[in-house]
Amino acid sequence: MVKPENKSVGILGGSFDPPHKGHLTISKIAIKKAKLDKILWVVTKKNPFKKNPFYSLSQRIKLTKKITRNTRKIQIVHLDKIIKSSRTINMINYLIKIKKIKNIFFIIGSDNLITLHKWKSWKKIVKLSKLIVFSRKGYDSKSKKSIVAKYLKSKIIFINNKPIIVSSTNLREKNRTSN
């Protein structure tokens, strides 16, 4: 039997296609600001809202392990096969029911907060976890007026970080044009 974990655990889920220093930076900020004991980078096979990944799943897992190797509070996990889903709600349920993690912080960018109401079981996601929302250039004011922000009122931890210039999209485009 798994013993309940009273630690504060952050979840940064995504395809990490590819992972980059921006992911690492927001993870370190979240650990500090929310006093997290650790962050799980949950690498998914495919983002249901995006087209097929540029890098293979095994490449992305290797890259995430490489970029986080010197950060002991970040752990890389791939749960799609175990929970047979890449849906956030299924991952959170698994972490609560099977891994017995009680204090979950779900980390997203302000761009994702705008569309979070379109995610499967979004109300359960925000009920079972606390939201940490990072600033993304051009999305902050709209995110604070989003359906989920209005629903949660002041229960969101907004982190006004310096803009992170690097993005997975830009890195993929660079790789496509250099090949």
C-alpha positions in Angstrom: 0.0 0.0 0.0 1.2 3.5 -0.9 1.6 5.8 2.1 -0.2 9.2 1.6 2.1 12.0 0.5 1.7 15.2 2.4 4.1 17.1 0.2 3.2 19.9 -2.1 3.6 18.6 -5.7 3.6 20.7 -8.8 2.4 19.2 -12.1 3.8 20.6 -15.3 2.2 18.5 -18.1 2.7 18.7 -21.8 4.3 17.3 -24.9 7.6 19.1 -24.2 8.2 19.2 -27.9 11.0 20.1 -27.2 11.6 20.9 -23.5 13.5 24.2 -23.0 14.9 26.6 -20.5 11.5 28.3 -20.2 10.0 25.1 -18.7 12.9 24.9 -16.3 12.7 28.6 -15.3 9.0 28.5 -14.5 9.5 25.2 -12.6 12.2 26.8 -10.4 10.0 29.9 -9.8 7.0 27.7 -8.9 9.1 25.6 -6.5 10.1 28.8 -4.8 6.9 30.9 -4.9 4.5 28.1 -4.0 7.0 26.3 -1.7 6.7 23.1 -3.7 8.5 20.0 -2.5 8.8 18.8 -6.1 7.5 19.2 -9.6 6.5 16.3 -11.9 7.1 17.0 -15.5 4.4 14.8 -17.0 5.5 14.1 -20.6 2.5 13.2 -22.7 2.5 11.3 -26.0 0.4 13.9 -27.7 -1.3 17.1 -26.8 -5.0 16.7 -27.7 -5.2 20.3 -28.9 -2.1 20.2 -31.1 -0.9 18.3 -34.2 1.5 15.4 -34.0 4.8 16.1 -32.2 8.0 16.9 -34.0 10.1 14.8 -31.7 9.3 11.2 -30.8 8.1 10.4 -27.2 11.4 8.7 -26.4 13.4 11.7 -27.7 11.3 14.1 -25.6 11.7 12.0 -22.4 15.5 11.9 -23.0 15.6 15.7 -23.6 13.5 16.4 -20.5 15.8 14.2 -18.3 18.8 15.9 -19.8 17.6 19.5 -19.2 16.5 18.7 -15.6 19.5 16.5 -14.6 20.9 19.2 -12.2 17.5 20.0 -10.6 16.7 17.5 -8.0 13.2 18.8 -7.2 12.0 18.0 -10.8 11.1 14.5 -11.7 10.2 13.3 -15.2 7.3 10.9 -15.6 5.3 9.5 -18.5 1.9 8.2 -17.4 0.0 7.7 -20.7 0.5 3.9 -20.7 -0.2 3.5 -17.0 -3.4 5.5 -17.0 -4.2 4.8 -20.7 -4.8 8.5 -21.3 -3.1 11.8 -21.8 -6.0 13.7 -20.2 -5.1 16.0 -17.3 -8.1 14.8 -15.2 -7.1 11.2 -15.5 -3.5 12.0 -14.5 -4.6 14.0 -11.5 -7.0 11.2 -10.4 -4.2 8.7 -10.7 -1.8 10.9 -8.6 -4.4 11.3 -5.9 -5.9 7.7 -5.8 -2.8 5.6 -6.7 0.2 7.7 -5.6 -1.7 9.2 -2.7 -0.6 12.8 -3.4 -2.9 15.2 -1.6 -1.6 18.6 -2.3 -1.4 19.1 -6.1 -0.5 22.4 -7.9 -1.3 22.4 -11.6 1.0 24.7 -13.5 -0.1 26.4 -16.7 0.6 29.5 -18.8 -2.0 32.3 -19.0 -2.6 31.2 -22.6 -3.9 27.9 -21.4 -6.1 29.5 -18.7 -8.1 31.1 -21.5 -9.1 27.8 -23.0 -9.0 25.6 -19.8 -12.9 25.5 -19.8 -12.6 23.4 -23.0 -10.6 20.7 -21.3 -12.3 17.5 -20.3 -13.6 17.8 -16.7 -12.0 21.2 -16.1 -14.1 21.8 -13.0 -12.8 18.6 -11.4 -9.3 19.6 -12.4 -9.6 22.9 -10.5 -11.4 21.3 -7.6 -8.7 18.6 -7.1 -5.7 20.9 -7.6 -4.6 24.5 -7.0 -3.8 26.5 -10.2 -0.5 28.2 -10.7 -0.7 30.5 -13.8 2.4 31.9 -15.4 2.4 35.1 -17.4 2.6 34.6 -21.2 3.1 37.7 -23.3 -0.1 38.9 -24.8 -2.4 36.6 -22.8 -2.5 37.9 -19.2 -5.4 40.4 -19.3 -7.6 38.0 -21.3 -6.7 35.1 -19.0 -7.8 37.1 -15.9 -11.2 37.6 -17.6 -11.5 33.9 -18.6 -14.3 31.6 -17.7 -12.1 29.6 -15.3 -10.7 32.8 -13.7 -14.2 34.0 -13.1 -15.3 30.6 -11.7 -12.3 30.4 -9.3 -12.3 34.1 -8.4 -9.2 34.6 -6.2 -8.2 30.9 -5.9 -5.5 31.1 -8.6 -1.9 31.8 -8.0 -0.9 34.3 -10.7 2.9 34.6 -11.2 3.9 37.7 -13.1 7.3 36.5 -14.3 9.5 38.2 -16.8 8.5 37.2 -20.4 10.1 33.9 -21.4 11.3 34.4 -25.0 11.9 30.8 -25.9 9.0 28.5 -26.8 8.7 25.0 -28.1 6.9 26.3 -31.2 9.8 28.5 -32.1 12.4 25.7 -31.4 10.4 23.3 -33.7 10.3 25.9 -36.4 14.0 26.5 -36.1 14.6 22.7 -36.4 12.3 22.4 -39.4 14.1 25.1 -41.3 17.6 23.9 -40.5 16.9 20.4 -41.8 
